[in-house]
Amino acid sequence: MLHRLDELDRETAVTAFRDMETELFGAHAWSESAIRQELDAPARTYLFETEDADEESSGGQVQASDIRGFAGFWYDGDDAEIMDVGVRRPCQRRGIAWRLMNALVDEACRQGANRMLLEVRVDNTAALGLYRRLGFERIGLRRRYYQPEGVDAYVMALELKERVVGFRPAAHVSGERNL
């Protein structure tokens, strides 16, 4: 089941987020302070995924250990930028990241975003496969983006609205003079 950040106890969300960051990203994990700043920052949308049965067994109260995955984006009025995605290792390959990302894409469209952007390690084959299946395409490369190892990142984009590239012929532009 997907939950918006505001549907969860804030401390539960922070604890789950930090636990998954540490498990998944080790030395690259965001600190608790960075997570709190991220969740409190303006124009952020974060979703958390739990199993339906977990909530029923805990009396409807979601515990940090019940949260199997999270994902979020920042929307600047044009592009929605994926900020972070994580799924607990024992829960991977169950469609959780797929559900989270699809829900984020739907929410970005609802908010009016024109496209969605993200960075991903060039050696993260599982994430690259997921993003490609969702329709993301590589649009750039950030050399040595992930430190201290110096691993490159692909920049990927998903167009959410039709995008005009280049110029339209002058005959199609009404009310403008040809120079």
VENVENWO-V666171 format. One record per pair of residues at least 12 apart in sequence whose ideal C-beta (glycine too) atoms are under 10 Angstrom apart, sorted by the first residue. I is the first residue (numbers start at 0). J is the second residue. If there is no record, write none. Layout:
BEGIN
I,J
I,J
END
This chain:
BEGIN
0,47
0,48
0,49
0,50
0,51
0,52
0,53
0,54
0,61
0,65
0,98
1,46
1,47
1,48
1,49
1,68
1,70
1,95
1,98
1,99
1,101
1,102
1,103
2,45
2,46
2,47
2,48
2,49
2,54
2,61
2,65
2,66
2,69
3,44
3,45
3,46
3,47
3,102
3,106
4,16
4,38
4,43
4,44
4,45
4,46
4,47
4,69
4,71
5,45
6,46
6,47
6,61
7,45
7,47
7,49
7,60
7,61
7,63
7,65
7,66
8,60
8,61
8,62
8,63
9,35
9,38
9,39
10,63
11,47
11,60
11,61
11,62
11,63
11,64
11,65
11,66
12,34
12,35
12,38
12,45
12,47
12,61
12,63
12,66
12,69
13,31
13,34
13,35
13,37
13,38
13,63
14,31
14,34
14,62
14,63
14,64
14,66
15,34
15,47
15,49
15,61
15,62
15,63
15,64
15,65
15,66
15,67
15,68
15,69
15,85
15,87
16,28
16,29
16,31
16,34
16,35
16,37
16,38
16,45
16,47
16,63
16,66
16,69
16,71
16,83
16,85
17,29
17,30
17,31
17,32
17,33
17,34
17,35
17,63
18,63
18,64
18,66
18,85
18,87
19,47
19,63
19,66
19,67
19,68
19,69
19,83
19,84
19,85
19,86
19,87
19,88
19,90
20,33
20,34
20,69
20,83
20,85
22,85
22,86
22,87
22,88
22,89
23,83
23,84
23,85
23,86
23,87
23,88
23,91
24,83
24,85
24,145
26,146
26,147
26,148
27,120
27,145
27,146
27,147
27,148
27,150
28,85
29,82
29,83
29,85
34,69
34,83
37,71
37,73
37,82
37,83
38,71
38,82
40,71
40,73
40,82
41,73
41,74
41,75
42,72
42,73
42,74
42,75
42,76
42,79
42,80
42,110
43,71
43,72
43,73
43,74
43,82
44,70
44,71
44,72
44,73
44,74
44,79
44,82
44,102
44,103
44,106
44,107
44,109
44,110
45,69
45,70
45,71
45,72
45,82
45,83
45,99
45,103
46,68
46,69
46,70
46,71
46,72
46,84
46,98
46,99
46,100
46,102
46,103
46,106
47,61
47,63
47,65
47,66
47,67
47,68
47,69
47,70
47,71
47,99
48,65
48,66
48,67
48,68
48,69
48,70
48,86
48,87
48,90
48,93
48,94
48,95
48,96
48,98
48,99
48,102
49,61
49,62
49,64
49,65
49,66
49,67
49,68
49,95
50,65
50,66
50,67
50,90
50,93
50,95
52,65
53,65
53,66
53,67
64,87
66,85
66,87
66,90
67,85
67,86
67,87
67,89
67,90
67,91
67,93
67,95
67,99
68,84
68,85
68,86
68,87
68,90
68,91
68,93
68,95
68,96
68,98
68,99
69,83
69,84
69,85
69,86
69,87
69,95
69,96
69,99
70,82
70,83
70,84
70,85
70,86
70,95
70,96
70,98
70,99
70,100
70,102
70,103
71,83
71,84
71,85
71,99
71,103
72,84
72,100
72,103
72,104
72,106
72,107
72,110
72,112
72,115
72,116
72,117
73,116
74,106
74,107
74,110
74,111
74,112
74,115
75,112
76,110
76,111
76,112
76,113
77,111
77,112
77,113
77,114
78,107
78,112
78,113
78,114
78,115
78,116
78,156
78,159
79,103
79,104
79,106
79,107
79,108
79,110
79,111
79,112
79,113
79,114
79,115
79,116
79,117
79,157
79,159
80,107
80,112
80,114
80,115
80,116
80,117
80,118
81,100
81,103
81,104
81,107
81,115
81,116
81,117
81,118
81,119
81,130
81,135
81,155
81,157
82,117
82,118
83,117
84,96
84,99
84,100
84,103
84,117
84,119
84,126
84,129
84,130
85,99
86,99
86,125
91,125
92,125
94,129
96,125
96,126
96,129
96,130
96,133
97,129
97,132
97,133
100,115
100,117
100,126
100,129
100,130
100,132
100,133
100,135
100,157
101,133
103,115
103,133
104,133
104,134
104,135
104,157
104,159
105,159
107,157
107,159
108,159
108,160
110,159
111,159
111,160
112,157
112,159
112,160
113,158
113,159
113,160
113,161
113,162
114,135
114,138
114,156
114,157
114,158
114,159
114,160
114,162
115,130
115,133
115,134
115,135
115,155
115,156
115,157
115,158
115,159
116,135
116,138
116,139
116,154
116,155
116,156
116,157
117,130
117,135
117,152
117,153
117,154
117,155
117,156
117,157
118,139
118,140
118,141
118,144
118,145
118,151
118,152
118,153
118,154
118,155
119,135
119,137
119,144
119,145
119,152
119,153
119,154
119,155
120,144
120,145
120,148
120,150
120,151
120,152
120,153
121,137
121,140
121,141
121,144
121,145
121,150
121,151
121,152
121,153
122,145
122,148
122,150
122,151
122,152
123,145
123,150
123,152
123,153
126,153
126,155
127,153
127,155
130,153
130,155
130,156
130,157
131,155
133,155
133,157
134,155
134,156
134,157
134,158
134,159
135,153
135,154
135,155
135,156
135,157
135,158
136,153
136,154
136,155
136,156
136,157
136,158
137,153
137,154
137,155
137,156
138,153
138,154
138,155
138,156
139,152
139,153
139,154
139,155
139,156
140,152
140,153
140,154
141,153
141,154
END
